[in-house]
Amino acid sequence: MAGYFVMEPCVIVAATLMAVGVVGVEMSSNSNRIETYEDFVKVHGVLLAASGLPQSLHRQLFQKLTTETFDAGSYFKIEVCEDGRQRRLVLDSQSMPKESNVFLVDHAWTFRLSDAFSQLQEVPGLAQRMASLMCVDTDLDTDIEEVDAVKGVLHENGTKSNVEDILESEIHNATEKGDGTVKWLELEDADIGDDMLLSLNLSSKFPDLQALSLCGNKLETVEIIVQEVTKLKNLRALWLNNNPVLKKCDHCMEDAILQGCPKLEIYNSNFTINFGEWALGFCGEVYDKDNPSSLCLRDRPLQSVTSLDLSNRCIHNLVNKAFSPAEMPSLSHLNIRGNPLEQNSVRELLEVLKGFPCLQSLGVDIPGPLGESAIEILESLPTLCTLNGVTASKILEEGKHVIDSMLQPRLPEWSADQPLADRVLSAMWLYLMTYRLANEEKIDETSVWYVMDELGSAVRHSDEPNFREYEKHCQKLQFKSLSYTPTKSSNTESLHRSDGCASRVYTDIPYVEEFLTRTEFVITTEPKDADIIWTSLQVDEDMKKATGITDQQYVNQFPFESCLVMKHHLAETVQKAHGSPEWLQPTYNLETHLPQLIGDYYVRKRDGLNNLWILKPWNMARTIDTSVTDDLSAVIRLMETGPKICQKYIEFPALFQGRKFDLRYIVLVRSMDPLEIFLSDVFWVRLANNPYSLDKHSFFEYETHFTVMNYGRKFNHMNTPDFVREFEVEHQVKWLEIHQRVKNTIRSVFEAAAVAHPEMHSSKSRAMYGVDIMLDSSFQPKLLEVTYCPDCTRACKYDTEALVTGEVVKVAESITEVANSSMFVVWFAA
């Protein structure tokens, strides 16, 4: 593995000992020895290309790896910064041409996550070295600017889109979504010059255009730009950033455009003198490409705005009709840094801000438009809780009049009484890198983490974003409430053969083959001859071609069932249908909703709420690569081991004799439209082995926080009736009431799939799913996950008793929990 970090005027390449180890083994192996640079490139060419390492440095890398040359200390030095709480790498050599050298970096600590705490305690000198490297060995006390840039329009292959194709696509999309009116157009980095702008004739094609971005093009002539732009009389926003014309024109073009476009509120990211409801709505994320304007003139679109970032908008006069408490009564977070505001007096601005009843957080230059004293600002605005990211109480206690508006770097937080090992566990996420071992047969399920040496760890970057996107995310979820209404009558096809013969079943699942003994069914070994396919594999087009399976055969899976069985899709499905129901913990897909998660994290931190989270891979079982943490840096870094969701941890679950547990239910789905599901009242309880604890060191203990123990760990089976009886006694509750809440939750899950993904329905599909439920301390069910073709080994090993009827369910009478064979018949046959 190799990576490089740009540090002007040179490029430093950190080739970790992961690369040294891999290459070194091959170089020293008698059977496969790399002798030459050509062999090196042949073996590691793909890795080199993926690393982004300039090709001119490949030979030098080979030479340094061969000789294990670590010579960065001759060119660089490490110096302390941020009052001793951080280290940085600086060039100590007099000069170094760009991309002229490559430097190797060693591993200082390599470990698996479950071993981190024990190694810090047991390996001599490790905690001390890591604490020094991470600058947490001294007792010193301890936000990310938003980049307002619009993305370029690119094809998936990275080439620039044809402008005419873009225009046709925009018209087509507008026609599909509504009346065909295009109000927002982005033509960025599209090589548009003066002649092309004239030929596009935008005003005739898009007379109602409200927002136009021409960033990054080749426009040069003021007269042509003014001529074409001023034909767009409804224009509210115009971006001409990064065009040659801006380098050689003065304010004459801006003045001419404003005169010809009287409704224009944003020009090149700055507010014009005409700014009002539209510009504020844009900054408050009310207006965007999907929603370029309010639907009705009587609408009050700013009513929902809670966070407003007006920083660096070149605002001269903030006071107008739109910027008022009447229009934005819910405004709680406001940033006005970087604006001159010279046309407003301090008194005038304070009077306006005082009128916002919910204003809790303010960002403003100090000294600046509100005066020179942070204390006086807080006294004038008594609702403020934070000013420039610092709590009001801290400012008043310390008597600070000036609070620096510049955002501070993210640094580890720790207290003087914390042991070094605990300090390192908290700080390490700002330094860690990761990889996963693999061979030709399989990839290791557990990631390896490592800390680079003192030199490598000094090359780093970290910022702390705001949480505006989180608030918008919450607002969207609040208004989600789709009700399930069947579109078809119950007409599921009968599976019984017309000739009266037994239905032929093909299966690759041993317990199905062993226990499916009813005379209505017979096992076949050929998929193409079967009436029913019951398999643990995905039946896709490739499998159909290979086995002869046709669309006329019944299969034990539904189309698009990934909306249920993949964790990120499950959360999206539920949120799309129900918003944020109480039975689903707050859940974020880290690949798409990281900013929203960060916002949630900081809101919880601000409000003093619990911030414990669990990270789960999208599509792995048995809690593989699953972690529990309250450290935001850990959350961000754990993304590197594969795509994950991050879900609010149930920190206070219902316990059974002091231990965590969850419940596995089996659901049989016969139809998605109308929705027909069967839920057996037999379930299985899965118990953790250790007593439950919220001690931070316990987060590394699998048998404390996880319940899947039937894969190589101590497994304690408990029969369902015994568990229910003892649980009712321990907690003085009636299990049937809990069972009813669980049933309602499970039905809501499948209703969400039915309403959000109607494409799931297929008359030839039946499916069995495992649904995992946990109870919180109030005995309310919480959905954990839905599993396809669940492991039903316990149903084949242990007799049990039905919860409601009391009927004894014998192993010999069932195919797992499904196959109480009468259930199987009802499920597959009409």
C-alpha positions in Angstrom: 0.0 0.0 0.0 1.2 3.5 -0.7 -0.3 7.0 -0.4 1.0 10.5 -0.8 0.3 13.7 0.9 0.7 17.1 -0.9 2.9 19.4 1.1 4.0 22.3 -1.1 6.5 22.6 -2.6 7.0 18.9 -2.6 5.1 15.6 -2.6 5.8 13.3 0.3 5.0 9.7 -0.3 4.3 7.6 2.8 4.8 4.0 1.9 3.9 2.2 5.1 5.5 -1.0 6.3 2.4 -2.7 4.9 3.9 -2.2 1.5 7.4 -2.9 2.9 6.1 -6.2 4.3 4.4 -7.4 1.2 7.2 -6.4 -1.1 9.9 -7.5 1.3 8.4 -11.0 1.6 8.3 -11.4 -2.2 11.8 -10.0 -2.5 13.3 -12.4 0.0 11.3 -15.5 -1.0 13.4 -18.2 -2.7 10.5 -19.3 -4.8 9.3 -15.8 -6.0 12.1 -13.4 -5.5 11.8 -9.9 -7.0 15.2 -9.0 -8.4 14.5 -6.1 -10.8 12.5 -3.0 -11.0 10.6 -4.5 -14.0 9.5 -7.4 -11.8 8.5 -5.0 -9.1 6.2 -3.1 -11.5 4.8 -6.3 -12.9 3.8 -7.6 -9.5 2.7 -4.3 -7.9 1.6 -2.2 -10.9 -2.1 -2.2 -10.0 -1.2 -1.1 -6.4 1.0 1.7 -7.6 -1.6 3.0 -10.0 -4.3 2.9 -7.3 -2.0 4.8 -4.8 -1.8 7.8 -7.1 2.0 7.9 -6.6 3.6 9.8 -9.6 5.2 7.3 -12.0 8.4 9.3 -11.9 8.9 8.1 -8.3 8.2 4.4 -8.8 11.8 3.4 -9.4 13.0 5.4 -6.3 10.3 3.7 -4.2 11.6 0.3 -5.4 15.1 1.2 -4.4 14.1 2.4 -1.0 11.9 -0.6 -0.3 14.7 -2.9 -1.4 17.2 -1.3 1.0 14.7 -0.3 3.6 15.9 3.3 3.6 14.1 5.6 6.0 15.7 8.9 5.3 12.9 11.5 5.8 14.7 12.7 9.0 17.4 14.2 6.7 14.9 16.5 5.0 12.1 17.2 7.6 11.7 18.0 11.2 8.7 17.6 13.6 7.7 20.7 15.5 5.1 21.2 18.2 2.1 23.4 17.5 -1.3 24.2 19.0 0.2 24.8 22.4 1.9 21.4 22.5 -1.3 19.5 21.6 -0.3 18.7 18.1 2.7 18.0 16.0 3.4 19.0 12.4 5.9 18.0 9.8 8.0 20.9 8.3 10.6 20.9 5.5 14.0 21.4 7.0 15.9 21.1 3.8 16.7 24.4 1.9 14.8 23.2 -1.2 13.1 20.3 -2.7 11.6 20.2 -6.2 8.0 19.1 -6.6 7.6 15.3 -6.9 11.3 14.7 -6.6 11.5 12.3 -3.7 9.6 9.6 -1.9 10.0 8.7 1.8 9.1 5.6 3.7 7.1 5.6 6.9 7.2 2.9 9.5 4.4 1.4 11.6 4.7 2.3 15.3 1.7 0.2 16.4 -0.3 -2.5 14.5 -3.2 -4.2 16.2 -6.8 -5.6 15.9 -9.4 -3.4 17.5 -10.4 -6.0 20.1 -6.7 -6.1 21.3 -6.1 -2.4 21.6 -6.8 -1.9 25.3 -5.0 -5.0 26.4 -1.9 -4.2 24.3 -1.7 -0.7 25.7 -1.7 -2.2 29.2 0.6 -5.1 28.6 3.2 -4.1 26.0 6.1 -2.2 27.8 6.4 1.4 26.7 3.6 1.2 24.1 1.2 3.5 26.0 3.9 6.0 26.7 5.1 6.1 23.1 1.6 6.5 21.7 0.7 9.2 24.3 3.8 11.2 23.3 3.1 10.7 19.6 -0.5 11.8 20.0 0.4 14.7 22.4 -1.8 13.5 25.2 0.9 13.1 27.8 0.8 16.7 29.1 -1.9 18.3 31.2 -3.1 21.1 28.9 -6.6 22.2 28.4 -8.1 21.7 25.3 -15.4 24.5 13.6 -15.0 23.6 9.3 -15.8 26.3 7.0 -18.5 25.6 4.6 -17.2 25.7 1.1 -20.0 27.2 -1.1 -19.2 25.7 -4.4 -21.4 24.1 -7.0 -20.4 20.8 -8.4 -19.5 20.4 -12.1 -21.7 18.4 -14.4 -19.8 15.3 -15.4 -20.5 12.0 -17.0 -19.7 8.9 -15.0 -16.6 8.4 -17.1 -15.3 11.8 -16.0 -15.5 13.6 -19.4 -17.4 16.8 -19.8 -21.0 16.5 -20.8 -22.2 17.9 -24.1 -24.1 21.1 -23.3 -27.0 20.3 -25.6 -27.4 16.9 -24.0 -27.6 18.6 -20.6 -30.3 21.0 -21.8 -32.3 18.2 -23.3 -32.0 16.2 -20.1 -33.1 19.1 -18.0 -36.2 19.6 -20.2 -37.0 15.9 -20.1 -36.7 15.8 -16.3 -38.8 18.9 -15.8 -41.5 17.4 -18.1 -41.5 14.1 -16.2 -41.7 15.9 -12.8 -44.2 18.6 -13.7 -45.1 21.1 -16.4 -41.8 21.1 -18.2 -40.6 24.4 -16.8 -36.9 24.5 -16.0 -36.1 26.9 -13.2 -32.6 25.8 -12.2 -29.7 25.2 -14.7 -26.1 24.2 -14.0 -23.7 24.5 -16.9 -20.4 24.3 -15.2 -17.0 23.4 -16.5 -18.6 22.8 -19.9 -16.1 24.8 -22.1 -18.8 27.4 -22.9 -17.3 30.4 -24.6 -18.9 33.6 -25.9 -20.1 32.1 -29.2 -21.6 29.1 -27.6 -23.4 31.2 -25.1 -25.0 33.1 -27.9 -26.0 29.9 -29.8 -27.6 28.3 -26.7 -30.3 31.0 -26.7 -31.1 30.3 -23.1 -33.8 33.0 -22.7 -36.1 31.5 -25.3 -35.7 27.9 -24.1 -35.9 28.7 -20.4 -37.8 32.0 -19.9 -38.7 31.1 -16.3 -35.1 30.4 -15.2 -34.4 31.5 -11.6 -30.9 30.1 -11.0 -28.1 29.8 -13.6 -24.6 28.6 -12.9 -21.9 29.1 -15.6 -19.0 28.5 -13.3 -15.7 27.4 -14.7 -16.3 28.2 -18.4 -14.5 30.3 -21.0 -16.6 33.5 -21.0 -14.6 36.6 -21.8 -16.8 39.4 -23.3 -18.8 41.6 -21.0 -21.2 42.8 -23.6 -22.2 39.3 -24.7 -22.7 38.1 -21.1 -24.8 41.1 -20.2 -26.8 40.8 -23.4 -27.7 37.1 -22.8 -28.1 37.2 -19.0 -30.4 40.2 -18.9 -32.9 38.5 -21.1 -33.7 36.2 -18.1 -36.0 38.6 -16.3 -37.0 36.1 -13.5 -33.4 35.3 -12.6 -32.7 35.2 -8.8 -29.2 33.8 -8.7 -26.3 33.9 -11.2 -22.9 32.3 -10.8 -20.1 33.3 -13.2 -17.2 32.3 -10.9 -14.0 31.1 -12.5 -14.5 32.7 -15.9 -11.8 34.8 -17.6 -14.1 37.8 -17.9 -14.0 38.3 -14.1 -10.2 38.9 -14.3 -10.5 41.9 -16.5 -13.8 43.6 -15.7 -14.7 46.0 -13.0 -18.1 46.6 -11.4 -19.6 47.7 -14.7 -20.8 44.2 -15.7 -22.3 43.6 -12.2 -24.1 46.9 -12.4 -25.5 46.2 -15.9 -26.7 42.8 -14.9 -28.4 44.0 -11.8 -30.1 46.8 -13.8 -31.3 44.3 -16.4 -32.3 41.6 -13.8 -34.1 43.5 -11.1 -35.0 40.3 -9.2 -31.4 39.1 -8.9 -30.5 38.4 -5.3 -27.3 36.4 -5.6 -24.4 37.3 -7.9 -21.3 35.2 -7.8 -22.1 33.8 -4.3 -22.6 37.4 -2.9 -25.9 38.9 -1.9 -27.0 41.8 -4.1 -28.8 44.9 -2.7 -32.0 43.2 -3.8 -31.6 40.2 -1.6 -34.6 38.9 0.3 -36.7 35.7 0.7 -35.1 33.8 -2.1 -31.5 34.4 -1.1 -32.2 33.6 2.5 -34.1 30.5 1.5 -31.1 29.4 -0.6 -28.7 29.8 2.4 -31.3 28.1 4.6 -31.5 25.1 2.3 -35.2 25.8 1.5 -34.4 26.4 -2.2 -32.2 24.2 -4.3 -32.3 22.5 -7.7 -35.2 20.2 -6.6 -37.1 23.1 -5.1 -36.2 26.3 -6.9 -39.1 28.4 -5.6 -42.2 28.4 -3.4 -45.3 26.8 -4.8 -47.6 29.7 -4.0 -47.2 33.4 -3.5 -49.0 33.1 -0.2 -46.4 30.5 1.1 -44.1 31.5 3.9 -41.2 29.2 3.0 -38.8 30.6 5.6 -41.0 29.6 8.5 -39.2 26.2 8.8 -35.6 27.7 8.7 -33.7 26.9 12.0 -30.1 27.3 10.8 -28.9 30.1 8.5 -25.3 30.5 7.3 -24.8 34.0 5.8 -21.1 34.1 6.2 -18.9 35.8 3.5 -21.9 37.0 1.4 -20.7 40.6 1.1 -23.8 41.8 2.9 -23.8 45.6 3.5 -27.3 46.0 4.9 -28.9 43.0 6.8 -32.1 44.6 7.8 -35.0 44.0 5.4 -38.5 42.6 5.3 -37.4 39.0 4.7 -34.7 38.9 7.5 -37.1 39.3 10.4 -38.5 37.3 13.2 -41.9 37.3 11.6 -40.6 35.5 8.5 -38.2 33.2 10.4 -39.7 32.6 13.9 -37.8 29.3 14.3 -34.3 30.6 13.6 -31.9 29.2 16.3 -28.5 29.2 14.6 -27.1 32.2 12.7 -23.7 32.9 11.2 -23.0 36.4 9.8 -19.2 36.3 9.9 -17.2 37.9 7.1 -19.8 40.6 6.1 -19.1 44.3 6.2 -22.6 45.3 7.3 -21.4 48.9 7.3 -24.9 50.3 6.5 -26.3 49.0 9.9 -25.5 50.5 13.3 -24.7 48.2 16.2 -27.9 49.2 17.9 -30.0 48.5 14.8 -28.5 45.0 14.3 -28.9 44.1 18.0 -32.5 45.2 17.9 -33.3 42.9 15.0 -31.4 39.9 16.4 -33.1 40.4 19.8 -36.5 39.8 18.1 -35.7 36.2 17.1 -37.2 34.3 20.1 -35.4 31.0 19.4 -31.9 32.3 18.6 -29.4 30.2 20.5 -26.1 30.3 18.5 -24.5 33.2 16.7 -21.3 33.5 14.7 -20.1 37.1 14.1 -16.7 38.9 13.8 -15.5 40.4 17.0 -14.6 43.2 16.8 -17.1 43.7 14.1 -20.6 44.9 13.3 -22.0 44.1 16.8 -19.3 45.9 18.6 -16.0 44.9 20.3 -17.2 43.0 23.3 -18.5 39.4 23.4 -19.9 40.0 26.9 -21.9 43.0 25.7 -23.3 41.0 22.8 -24.4 38.3 25.2 -26.0 40.8 27.6 -27.9 42.3 24.6 -29.0 38.9 23.3 -30.0 36.9 26.4 -31.3 33.9 24.5 -27.8 33.0 23.1 -26.2 29.8 24.4 -23.1 30.0 22.2 -21.2 32.8 20.6 -18.6 31.8 17.9 -18.7 28.2 19.1 -18.0 29.1 22.8 -20.7 28.7 25.5 -22.1 31.8 26.9 -21.4 30.6 30.5 -17.7 30.1 29.7 -17.4 33.6 28.1 -19.1 35.3 31.1 -17.1 33.2 33.7 -13.8 34.0 32.1 -14.6 37.6 31.2 -13.6 37.2 27.6 -14.5 40.2 25.5 -13.0 38.9 22.3 -13.8 35.5 21.0 -11.7 34.6 17.9 -14.0 33.8 15.0 -11.4 31.5 13.3 -12.3 27.8 13.6 -9.9 25.7 15.7 -8.4 22.4 14.7 -9.9 19.2 16.1 -7.8 18.0 19.0 -8.0 15.1 21.4 -10.0 15.7 24.6 -8.9 14.2 27.9 -8.8 14.9 31.6 -5.8 14.9 33.9 -7.0 11.9 35.9 -7.3 9.6 32.9 -4.7 6.8 32.5 -2.4 7.0 29.4 -4.1 4.0 27.9 -7.5 5.7 28.0 -6.1 8.9 26.6 -4.6 7.0 23.7 -7.8 5.1 23.0 -9.6 8.4 22.6 -7.0 10.2 20.6 -5.9 7.3 18.3 -8.8 7.8 15.8 -7.1 11.0 14.6 -4.1 8.9 13.7 -5.2 5.4 12.7 -5.0 3.8 9.3 -6.4 0.4 8.3 -6.1 -2.5 6.0 -7.5 -6.0 5.7 -5.4 -9.2 5.0 -6.4 -11.5 2.2 -5.2 -14.4 0.1 -6.4 -16.1 -3.0 -9.2 -17.9 -1.2 -10.7 -15.3 1.2 -10.4 -11.9 2.9 -9.9 -11.6 6.6 -13.1 -10.7 8.4 -11.3 -8.5 10.9 -9.6 -5.3 10.0 -6.0 -4.5 11.0 -5.4 -1.0 12.3 -2.0 0.8 12.6 -0.4 4.0 13.7 2.3 5.5 11.6 5.6 6.5 13.3 6.3 9.9 14.6 7.1 11.3 11.2 4.1 9.8 9.4 1.7 10.8 12.1 2.8 14.4 11.9 1.3 14.6 8.4 -2.4 14.8 9.1 -5.6 16.9 8.6 -8.9 17.2 10.4 -11.8 19.5 10.4 -15.1 19.7 12.2 -18.2 20.4 10.1 -21.4 22.1 11.2 -24.8 20.3 11.5 -27.1 22.3 9.2 -27.7 19.2 7.1 -28.8 17.2 10.2 -31.6 19.7 10.9 -32.8 19.5 7.3 -32.7 15.7 7.6 -34.8 15.8 10.7 -37.4 18.0 9.1 -37.7 15.6 6.2 -38.3 12.7 8.5 -40.9 14.5 10.6 -43.2 14.8 7.6 -42.9 11.2 6.4 -46.0 9.1 7.0 -47.1 6.9 4.2 -50.0 4.6 5.0 -50.2 1.1 3.5 -53.2 0.5 1.2 -53.3 -2.7 -0.9 -53.8 -2.2 -4.6 -54.7 -5.8 -5.4 -57.2 -8.2 -3.9 -55.9 -11.4 -2.3 -55.5 -13.6 -5.3 -52.2 -15.4 -4.6 -51.8 -18.3 -7.0 -52.3 -21.9 -5.7 -49.2 -24.0 -5.8 -51.0 -27.3 -6.0 -50.3 -29.1 -9.2 -53.3 -29.6 -11.5 -52.3 -33.3 -12.0 -52.6 -34.0 -8.3 -48.9 -35.0 -8.0 -46.7 -33.8 -5.2 -45.0 -30.5 -5.7 -41.3 -30.9 -6.4 -38.9 -28.9 -4.2 -35.3 -28.2 -5.0 -33.2 -27.0 -2.1 -29.5 -26.6 -1.1 -30.4 -26.2 2.6 -29.8 -29.4 4.6 -32.5 -29.0 7.2 -35.2 -28.4 4.6 -34.2 -31.6 2.8 -34.2 -33.5 6.0 -37.4 -32.3 7.6 -39.7 -31.6 4.7 -41.5 -34.9 4.8 -45.2 -34.2 4.1 -46.7 -36.1 1.2 -47.6 -32.8 -0.6 -43.9 -32.3 -1.4 -41.1 -34.3 -2.8 -37.4 -33.4 -3.1 -35.7 -33.1 -6.5 -32.0 -32.6 -7.2 -32.5 -30.7 -10.5 -33.5 -27.0 -10.2 -35.0 -27.0 -13.7 -37.5 -29.8 -12.7 -38.7 -28.2 -9.5 -42.0 -26.5 -8.9 -40.4 -24.7 -5.8 -36.9 -23.4 -5.5 -35.8 -23.0 -1.9 -32.2 -21.9 -1.8 -29.8 -19.9 0.2 -28.3 -18.4 -3.0 -29.6 -15.3 -4.9 -31.7 -16.4 -7.9 -30.5 -13.9 -10.4 -30.3 -14.0 -14.2 -26.9 -15.7 -14.2 -28.1 -18.5 -11.8 -31.2 -18.9 -14.0 -29.1 -19.4 -17.1 -26.8 -21.8 -15.3 -29.5 -24.0 -13.8 -32.4 -23.7 -16.1 -34.7 -22.0 -13.6 -37.6 -20.2 -15.2 -40.0 -17.4 -14.2 -42.8 -20.0 -13.9 -41.2 -21.6 -10.8 -41.8 -20.5 -7.3 -38.8 -19.1 -5.4 -38.2 -18.4 -1.8 -37.2 -14.7 -2.4 -38.8 -11.6 -3.6 -37.4 -9.1 -6.2 -35.7 -6.1 -4.7 -35.8 -7.7 -1.2 -32.5 -5.9 -0.5 -34.6 -3.0 0.6 -35.2 -5.2 3.8 -32.2 -7.4 4.2 -29.4 -4.9 3.6 -29.1 -2.6 6.7 -28.7 0.7 4.9 -31.6 0.0 2.5 -33.7 -1.2 5.5 -33.2 2.2 7.2 -34.0 4.0 4.0 -37.1 2.0 3.5 -38.5 2.6 6.9 -37.6 6.3 6.8 -39.2 6.7 3.4 -42.5 5.2 4.7 -42.6 6.2 8.3 -40.0 8.9 8.9 -38.5 8.3 12.3 -40.7 5.8 14.1 -40.0 5.1 17.8 -39.1 1.4 17.0 -36.2 2.4 14.8 -33.1 4.0 16.4 -31.7 7.1 14.6 -29.8 5.5 11.7 -27.4 7.0 9.1 -25.8 5.5 6.0 -22.2 6.7 6.4 -21.7 6.7 2.7 -24.4 9.3 2.1 -25.4 10.8 5.4 -22.2 11.4 7.3 -22.9 15.2 7.7 -26.3 14.5 9.2 -24.8 12.0 11.6 -22.2 14.6 12.7 -24.9 17.1 13.2 -26.9 14.6 15.4 -23.7 13.9 17.3 -23.0 17.6 18.1 -26.7 18.4 18.9 -26.6 15.5 21.4 -23.3 16.8 22.8 -24.6 20.3 23.0 -27.8 19.1 24.8 -25.9 16.7 27.2 -27.5 13.6 25.7 -26.0 10.1 25.5 -23.8 9.8 22.4 -23.1 6.0 22.2 -23.3 4.6 18.6 -23.1 1.2 17.0 -21.5 0.8 13.5 -22.7 -2.2 11.4 -21.6 -3.2 7.9 -24.3 -3.0 5.2 -24.4 -6.7 4.5 -22.5 -8.8 7.0 -24.0 -11.2 9.5 -23.0 -12.4 13.0 -21.9 -8.9 14.1 -18.8 -9.2 11.9 -16.9 -5.8 11.8 -19.4 -4.3 14.2 -18.2 -1.7 16.8 -19.6 0.3 19.7 -18.2 3.8 20.4 -19.0 7.2 21.6 -16.0 8.8 19.8 -16.9 10.7 16.6 -13.4 10.3 15.3 -13.7 6.6 15.7 -17.0 6.6 13.7 -15.4 8.5 10.8 -12.3 6.3 10.7 -14.2 3.0 11.0 -15.8 3.8 7.7 -12.5 2.8 6.1 -13.1 -0.9 6.8 -16.1 -1.0 4.5 -19.5 0.7 4.0 -21.5 0.9 7.2 -24.5 2.3 8.9 -24.2 4.2 12.2 -27.1 3.6 14.5 -27.9 5.2 17.9 -26.9 2.5 20.4 -29.7 1.3 22.8 -27.7 2.3 25.9 -30.4 1.2 28.3 -31.8 -2.1 27.0 -34.1 -4.5 28.9 -31.9 -7.0 30.6 -32.4 -10.7 31.6 -30.6 -11.5 34.8 -28.2 -8.6 34.1 -27.4 -9.5 30.5 -28.3 -8.1 27.1 -30.5 -10.2 24.9 -32.3 -9.9 21.6 -35.1 -11.9 20.0 -35.2 -13.7 16.6 -38.6 -13.9 15.0 -39.4 -15.8 11.8 -41.7 -14.1 9.3 -43.1 -15.8 6.3 -44.2 -13.5 3.4 -46.7 -14.9 1.0 -47.5 -11.7 -0.9 -46.4 -8.1 -0.9 -49.6 -6.8 -2.7 -51.8 -7.4 -0.8 -49.4 -7.8 2.1 -49.8 -11.3 3.5 -47.4 -12.3 6.2 -47.3 -15.0 8.8 -45.6 -14.6 12.2 -45.1 -17.6 14.4 -45.5 -17.0 18.1 -42.3 -19.1 18.6 -39.2 -17.0 18.8 -35.6 -17.6 20.0 -33.9 -15.5 22.6 -30.1 -14.8 22.2 -28.2 -13.9 25.3 -24.9 -12.2 25.9 -22.5 -14.1 28.1 -21.2 -11.3 30.3 -23.2 -8.9 32.5 -24.1 -5.7 30.7 -21.9 -2.6 31.3 -21.5 0.9 30.0 -17.9 1.1 31.1 -16.0 2.3 28.0 -13.5 -0.5 28.2 -16.4 -3.0 27.9 -17.1 -1.7 24.3 -14.2 -3.9 23.2 -15.8 -7.0 24.9 -17.8 -9.0 22.3 -19.6 -11.1 24.9 -20.8 -8.1 26.8 -22.4 -6.1 24.0 -23.3 -8.7 21.4 -25.6 -11.8 21.6 -24.7 -14.0 18.6 -22.7 -16.8 20.4 -23.4 -19.9 18.2 -20.3 -19.4 16.0 -17.3 -20.5 18.0 -18.2 -18.9 21.4 -19.8 -20.2 24.5 -23.5 -20.8 23.6 -26.2 -21.0 26.2 -29.6 -22.1 24.6 -32.7 -21.2 26.6 -36.1 -22.4 25.7 -38.6 -19.8 24.9 -41.3 -20.7 27.5 -38.6 -20.8 30.3 -37.3 -17.4 29.2 -40.8 -15.8 29.1 -41.7 -17.2 32.6 -38.5 -16.0 34.2 -38.6 -12.6 32.4 -42.2 -12.0 33.6 -41.2 -12.7 37.2 -38.0 -10.6 37.1 -39.7 -7.5 35.6 -43.3 -8.0 36.7 -44.7 -7.6 33.1 -47.0 -9.6 30.9 -45.2 -11.0 27.9 -48.2 -11.2 25.7 -48.5 -7.4 25.8 -44.8 -7.2 24.7 -45.5 -9.8 22.0 -48.3 -7.7 20.6 -46.1 -4.6 20.4 -43.5 -6.7 18.6 -46.1 -8.0 16.1 -47.2 -4.4 15.4 -43.6 -3.4 14.8 -42.9 -6.3 12.5 -46.0 -5.6 10.5 -45.0 -1.9 10.2 -41.6 -3.0 8.8 -43.2 -5.0 6.0 -45.8 -2.4 5.3 -42.9 0.1 4.8 -41.5 -2.2 2.2 -44.8 -2.7 0.5 -45.5 1.0 0.2 -42.0 2.2 -0.5 -41.1 -0.6 -2.9 -44.2 -1.9 -4.7 -41.8 -3.5 -7.2 -41.1 -6.2 -4.7 -44.4 -7.9 -5.4 -44.3 -11.2 -7.4 -46.9 -13.8 -7.6 -44.2 -16.5 -7.9 -42.4 -15.4 -4.8 -42.6 -16.6 -1.2 -39.9 -15.8 1.4 -38.8 -16.5 5.0 -37.0 -13.7 6.9 -35.4 -13.5 10.3 -36.4 -10.3 12.2 -34.2 -9.4 15.1 -35.8 -7.3 17.9 -34.4 -5.8 21.1 -36.4 -4.3 23.9 -35.4 -1.1 25.7 -35.7 -0.6 29.4 -39.4 0.4 28.9 -40.0 -2.9 27.1 -40.6 -1.1 23.8 -39.4 -3.1 20.7 -36.5 -1.8 18.6 -35.8 -3.2 15.2 -32.3 -4.4 14.7 -32.2 -6.0 11.3 -34.0 -8.3 8.8 -32.2 -11.4 7.6 -32.8 -13.5 4.4 -32.9 -17.2 4.7 -32.1 -17.2 8.5 -30.2 -19.9 10.3 -32.8 -22.1 11.8 -30.5 -24.7 13.4 -32.1 -24.4 16.8 -35.5 -25.2 15.5 -34.1 -28.4 14.2 -32.4 -29.3 17.5 -34.8 -28.3 20.2 -38.5 -28.9 20.9 -40.3 -25.8 22.1 -43.7 -24.5 23.0 -45.8 -22.0 21.1 -46.2 -18.8 23.1 -49.9 -18.1 22.6 -51.5 -21.6 22.1 -49.1 -23.5 24.3 -48.8 -26.2 21.6 -45.6 -28.2 21.8 -43.6 -27.9 18.6 -41.5 -31.0 18.0 -38.3 -31.0 15.9 -39.6 -34.0 13.8 -42.7 -32.1 12.9 -41.1 -29.0 11.5 -38.7 -27.5 9.0 -37.2 -25.1 11.4 -39.6 -22.6 12.7 -41.2 -22.4 9.2 -41.9 -25.9 8.9 -44.4 -26.7 11.3 -45.4 -28.2 7.9 -48.9 -27.0 8.1 -47.4 -23.5 8.0 -45.4 -24.5 4.9 -48.5 -25.7 3.1 -50.4 -22.5 4.0 -47.5 -20.4 3.0 -46.8 -21.9 -0.4 -50.3 -23.1 -1.3 -53.5 -21.1 -1.6 
